[in-house]
Amino acid sequence: ISLVDLNNLQPGKQVKCIITHADGNKEEIMLNHSYNNSQIEWFKAGSALNVLRNR
């Protein structure tokens, strides 16, 4: 399972997921998420504590 282009994650924007099966076949699905801007910042920093430490 690959989540594509997470560096451009935005509130309300879907995330592309590519599923690669054992036989090599691939499927692409679009996923919804519920992250807000603060949560996305925490995700990109690795944790909320990392964000707070850098402020």
Sine and cosine of phi, psi and omega as CSV:
sin_phi,cos_phi,sin_psi,cos_psi,sin_omega,cos_omega
0.00,0.00,0.78,-0.63,0.06,-1.00
-0.82,-0.57,0.74,-0.68,0.14,-0.99
-0.98,-0.20,0.86,-0.51,-0.19,-0.98
-1.00,-0.09,0.67,-0.74,0.18,-0.98
0.90,0.43,0.63,0.78,0.01,-1.00
-0.92,0.40,-0.34,0.94,0.03,-1.00
-0.92,0.38,-0.25,0.97,0.06,-1.00
-0.95,-0.32,0.39,0.92,0.02,-1.00
-0.87,0.50,0.74,-0.67,-0.01,-1.00
-0.64,-0.77,0.50,-0.87,0.07,-1.00
-0.85,0.53,0.71,-0.71,0.05,-1.00
0.98,0.19,-0.09,1.00,0.00,-1.00
-0.99,-0.15,0.73,-0.68,0.01,-1.00
-0.95,0.32,0.36,-0.93,0.03,-1.00
-0.92,-0.39,0.73,-0.69,0.03,-1.00
-0.99,0.11,0.74,-0.68,0.04,-1.00
-0.88,-0.48,0.78,-0.63,0.08,-1.00
-0.93,-0.37,0.84,-0.54,0.01,-1.00
-0.97,-0.26,0.86,-0.52,0.04,-1.00
-0.96,-0.29,0.88,-0.48,-0.03,-1.00
-0.99,0.12,0.27,-0.96,-0.02,-1.00
-0.85,0.53,-0.50,0.86,-0.01,-1.00
-1.00,0.09,0.05,1.00,0.04,-1.00
1.00,-0.08,-0.23,0.97,0.05,-1.00
-0.91,0.41,0.56,-0.83,-0.02,-1.00
-0.84,-0.55,0.56,-0.83,0.11,-0.99
-0.80,-0.61,0.58,-0.82,0.10,-0.99
-0.90,-0.44,0.75,-0.66,0.09,-1.00
-0.74,-0.67,0.43,-0.90,0.05,-1.00
-0.97,-0.23,0.74,-0.68,-0.05,-1.00
-0.93,-0.37,0.58,-0.81,0.14,-0.99
-1.00,-0.07,0.52,-0.86,0.10,-1.00
-0.73,-0.68,0.22,-0.98,-0.04,-1.00
-0.87,-0.49,0.29,0.96,-0.02,-1.00
-0.94,0.33,0.66,-0.75,0.14,-0.99
-0.99,-0.12,0.00,-1.00,-0.06,-1.00
-0.86,0.52,-0.65,0.76,0.01,-1.00
-0.90,0.43,-0.69,0.73,0.00,-1.00
-0.91,0.41,-0.60,0.80,0.05,-1.00
-0.91,0.41,-0.65,0.76,0.06,-1.00
-0.87,0.49,-0.69,0.72,0.03,-1.00
-0.89,0.46,-0.70,0.71,0.00,-1.00
-0.86,0.52,-0.73,0.68,-0.03,-1.00
-0.92,0.40,-0.51,0.86,0.00,-1.00
-0.99,0.11,-0.21,0.98,-0.01,-1.00
0.99,-0.17,-0.40,0.92,0.08,-1.00
-0.05,-1.00,0.29,-0.96,0.06,-1.00
-0.91,0.42,-0.57,0.82,0.01,-1.00
-0.89,0.45,-0.60,0.80,0.05,-1.00
-0.90,0.44,-0.62,0.79,0.03,-1.00
-0.91,0.42,-0.73,0.68,-0.02,-1.00
-0.90,0.44,-0.62,0.78,0.00,-1.00
-0.89,0.45,-0.56,0.83,-0.06,-1.00
-1.00,0.09,-0.02,1.00,-0.01,-1.00
-1.00,0.01,0.00,0.00,0.00,0.00
